[in-house]
Amino acid sequence: MADPTPAEVQRFIAQGLACEHLEVEGDGRHFFATIVSAEFEGASRVKRHQRVYQALGDRMREQIHALSMKTLTPAEWASQAGSATTHHH
């Protein structure tokens, strides 16, 4: 079984989880995902990660050996994005 590409991992997550924003980088062994989903509202970091693993299902255990993720709600994402850019009124 070939190692998954970041695009495949991204597709797997998107299939199992409704994401506002989803970005996956990686080299086939190690992946870093930024996942923004309304489903994370009110969930702890651990619960959010479990939700992503659930979306990936068996593929996670078989193929993806290292996945680091940043899980954010749309509001957290907006405030993070907002702090990085300057707003002019």
GITA-V30145 format. One line per field, one symbol per residue. ss: DSSP state (h for helix, s for strand, l for the rest). phi: phi as a letter, one per 20 degrees, with the letter a starting at -180 (. if undefined). burial: # if it has 16 or more other ideal C-beta (glycine too) atoms within 10 Angstrom, else .. A space follows every 10 residues. Layout:
ss->???
phi->???
burial->???
This chain:
ss->lllllhhhhh hhhhhhllll ssssssllls sssssslhhh llllhhhhhh hhhhhhlhhh hhhllsssss sslhhhhhhh hhhhlllll
phi->.fffegffgf fffffdbfde bbcccrcndd ccddcdbffe gmdfgfffff ffffffmfgf ffddebcebd dcegffffff fffededdd
burial->...#.#.### .##..##.#. .#.#.#.... #.#####.## .......##. ###.##..## ..##..#.#. ###...#... .........
